[in-house]
Amino acid sequence: MFPVVVVHGGAGHIPKERSELSTGGVSSAARAGYLVLQGGGSSMDAVVEAVTQLENNPSFNAGCGSVLNIRGEVEMDAIVMDGKTLGSGAVSAVRNVANPVQLARLVMDKTSHVCLTADGASKFARSMGVPEVPMDSLITQYSRMRWEKNLAPDANPVECQMGKMGTVGAVAVDGEGNVACATSTGGMLNKMEGRVGDTPCIGSGGYADNQAGAVSTTGHGETIMKVTLARHILFHMEQGQSAEAASDLGLAYMKSRVGGLGGVVTVDPQGNWAARFSSLQMAWAAVQKDTLHRGLYAGEHFTQSIHEPH
């Protein structure tokens, strides 16, 4: 068994001018998560660190860089899940927080609940000493431009959303064979106020169980929720399918049953991993045995020693 961290930066179509930002961002996040494992941290520590890095990167639809709702505001969702205990924490429709994934972990660690939403999540964040940040600090010029463009009557926010700035997520296996997942998003472009997608929903945006593995998902949230994609994939792994085969089966079922496209990163407790997607592209990266793996298109797979200059 070899510890591993696998991350994604969103599934869909990534414009050429943003592709290097996406692949560079997921590569850096995977390295950061792996360093946590090398330092003796848990799989949960590793996925939270990786996703925090992506939330702080304005190239992604999470944290700073989140897409805007119909009112031009940021509302974010996040989840974490610990495969050893099935402990989970999630937040939905949160504002004025730089790192929703860290708040989700606090929900798991400090409350008896699984998910807190909107004002209640904000009050909890204040009680935990989480700093409030101005909403403007989370809004990039790029996300505001896309919001304005999609106010047009003939715009299709679902098509425009896919992958241009992606939901982020990570899965990991640590040295003790424990698995964990984390997923974070700004949601759907020009969504209704209060809309919550798949990300904070256990079994949809992510799932982790030491008896099977861990999955983090990305794509069209409404279709992911209809098939509980993360849990669906782990069901196939419980039946003996590999991480890669189970991921493909889950994505194929979602496409055939509800017409949804998306992507996943998946691990099993032995450290076998997969990054699979039915969309045109998905930025992903993994680090295992001091080797960085990354890709953007189906079939694309580059490797590099993490000790090489980058």
C-alpha positions, 0 to 999 in steps of 0.5 A: 500500500502506497499513500496517495493524494489525487485532486481534480479542478473541475470537469467540462471544457477548459479554455486553452488560455486557462488550461495551464492555470488549471493543470498547474493549480491541481499539481501544486495542490496534490504536492501540498497534500502529499507533503502532509502525508509525508509529514505524518498527517492523516488522509483527512489532513491531506485532502483539506490542505489540497482543497484549501490550496485550490480554494485560494487559487482564483483559477477555480470555482471554489473559495476565491474565484467562485462563480456568482449567483443571479444576484451577483453574490458568492454562495459556496458549498463544501464537504469532508468525509473520513473513511475510518469513522464515516464522520462527515462535515458539510456547509452550504450556501456560505458567504464571507468565508475564505475556505469553506472546506476548513469550515466543513471540517469544523462542523465534523470535528466540533458539532454533532451535526453533518451539514450547516447552511447559510446564516447558521453556518456563518454563526458557527464560523464566528463562534469558532473564530473563523475570520469573515472576509469581504465578499469582494475578496472572493470575486474575481474579474473573470467571474464577474465578467461571466456573470454579466455575460450570462444575464443575457436572456439567451444564455445557457449557464449550465453549458457555460459553467462546465469546467471553465472554472471548476469545482475542486476536490481531493481524495487520499490514502494515508500510511495507515490505509485510511481514506478521506475525501473533500470537495468544494465549490462556488456552485453553478453560474448564475444559479438561483439564490439559495441553490445547493448542488451535489457538493455538500451532500453525502454520497453525491459530492463525495463519500469515503469508507475504509471498507471500499474507498473514497470519491470526490465528484465534479460536474452538473450537480443536479444530475450527480445528485440524482444518481448519488454518484460518489456512493454509486461508484463505491458500490461497484468497488464493494462488488470487486470492481477496480477504482478505474472500472467503478468510476467509469461504470458510475459515470456511464450510468449517470450519462445514460440515465439522466444525461449528465456529464462529469468527472471523479477522482477515486482511491481504494484503501490499498492506494490504487487510484483513478481520475476519470471523466465523461466530459471533454476535459478535467484537470487532475493530478496525483502524487504517489511514491514521489511521482506527480501524475497529471492530465487534462484530456482523456488518455493524457497522462504525464509523470514527473518526479516531485523533486524535479524543478517545475 
